[in-house]
Every structure is written in structure tokens, then in C-alpha cells.
Amino acid sequence: MKSLSGNLRINVLGAKGVGKSAITVRYLTKRFIGEYSSGLDISYQSTFYHGDTPVKLDILDVSSQEECQAACHDLFDADAFVIVYSVTDMSSFQVARGIMETLRTRVTSRPSILLLGNKFDLDHVRRVSNDEIRLLKEIYDCFHEEVSAAESDQIILDSFHRLIIDALNNFCHNGRSTKRRKSLFENMSRKIGSVFRRKSFEGGSETKRKLIRISHNGVDRRSV
Ligand SMILES: Nc1nc2c(ncn2[C@@H]2O[C@H](COP(=O)(O)OP(=O)(O)OP(=O)(O)O)[C@@H](O)[C@H]2O)c(=O)[nH]1
């Protein structure tokens, strides 16, 4: 089956040091490296298979200049969002809540959101209570999991896949209209006609960021 030409964009957001890079790299390569570069947004390209149908992914690991995350409009122009906090850090949970509130005010249709509490291996020193999490889930209607990027990949993989499927289903239900989504939707609707039947969009835009392509066997290929 031919590849789709449009990309589904996922932005990974959250406070400094919560493990955004660790989670992104875990999802893409199943590896935990331990130390990751900070201060630079990294854009990864990968492919997700929806059945036999390839869906190209642009995953943007946003380095947490928190003021920038709040102010930079294009960080909220994505098809899906992974918002990360650390279970050991209440202030990171508040940052996550702030991001979700910003999303609610800036994104007109229902965004696909995965809220991930990372560093679950440090649960014995947790600072974020289940009541606070429950409240946030109720208000913002998001997926939620607690994970340890350091210890395992399975929940991270499953959660990303759930998020991607939800974002694809969003095309069906509300067909959000941005330029970048045109080719994705056009090709999707052709390939998965019964599910993705909406109008097409136009064009595509580039971000000047470090770009890493992940081949299907998980080997990194640095292209920029
Ligand atoms: N114990 C534990 N440490 C983790 C886990 N995930 C990441 N870390 C550590 O937390 C630190 C920060 O991880 P990063 O992935 O760089 O966090 P980040 O959110 O991308 O950081 P910035 O880009 O600087 O905002 C590193 O030392 C990681 O090794 C985890 O699940 N458990």
C-alpha cells in the first residue's frame, strides 16, 4: 500500500525536566537514553500503521521554555497533544493544567489530548494526588496514563496509539480546517473512504527545528 503524503502532527508539551524527550524517544525507538539535549525543539518524523494504512507522523518534542509554550501560537496548531507532568512535581502538574486551559481557549474544536504523568517509578515520592488528576480529566476530556519512561515502553506505545486513532477519528467528526491538514485528509479520505469522508484542506508549512527521521526499524536518521 502506498504511503500517505500528509502528516499528522503531535506536539509534546510540558514543564521543564518532566521527561518529554524521554517519552518521545521511548515511543519512537523503545529506548531510554537517560540524558537528552535541552533548549532545542526536536521534530521527529515516523510512520504509524492504521491497519495496513501508513500514517506519517510529525512529532514535535518542545523544549520547555514555559513562557514560549504559553505564547507561541504554532505550538497549539497540531492534530494531537501529549501533555506531560511529573508525578513527583506539583508545579509541573499546574503547568500541564495551564497548557490544557490554553488549548481549550485557542482550539475551537475538541483537541485530542493525552495527559501523561511521568516518573511513575518515583511514585513513593509523588506530589500529585489522584483527586487532582480526576478533576482535570473531567474538565478537559482527555486520555490519561501514568508512566515511567525510564522503566518501560508498553503503556507509552499504547497511549500514543490511542491518541493517534482519536485524532484520526476527529477528522471524521469535525474536519478541523487548517492548511497543513489538507493533504493528510485528502489521502486519508481516499484510503480509508468509509471512515474519512470529509472535504480536503490545502498546503503545508515548515518549521525550522532540528529534524530527525525514524525509520521503521527504529534506527535514527538525522536529516537536519
Ligand atoms: N526517574 C525517572 N527519571 C526520568 C524519567 N523520564 C525522564 N527522566 C529523567 O528526567 C530528566 C529530564 O528528562 P527529559 O526527557 O530531558 O525531560 P524534558 O521534559 O524533555 O526536559 P526539557 O527539554 O529540558 O524541558 C532526565 O535526567 C531523565 O533521565 C522517568 O520515567 N523516571
The ligand as an ORCA input file, in Angstrom:
! r2SCAN-3c Opt
* xyz 0 1
  N      13.231      8.545     37.453
  C      12.884      8.906     36.209
  N      13.589      9.845     35.560
  C      13.194     10.171     34.321
  C      12.104      9.570     33.680
  N      11.949     10.120     32.461
  C      12.926     11.025     32.331
  N      13.690     11.056     33.447
  C      14.851     11.904     33.687
  O      14.402     13.242     33.834
  C      15.375     14.142     33.275
  C      14.695     15.043     32.262
  O      14.257     14.242     31.174
  P      13.997     14.895     29.746
  O      13.397     13.849     28.888
  O      15.200     15.596     29.248
  O      12.903     15.983     30.147
  P      12.315     17.158     29.223
  O      10.949     17.434     29.714
  O      12.452     16.796     27.790
  O      13.314     18.324     29.582
  P      13.442     19.807     28.892
  O      13.509     19.602     27.404
  O      14.691     20.361     29.476
  O      12.247     20.542     29.328
  C      16.488     13.272     32.692
  O      17.533     13.197     33.618
  C      15.826     11.905     32.523
  O      16.747     10.842     32.624
  C      11.369      8.566     34.392
  O      10.401      7.963     33.931
  N      11.809      8.286     35.664
*
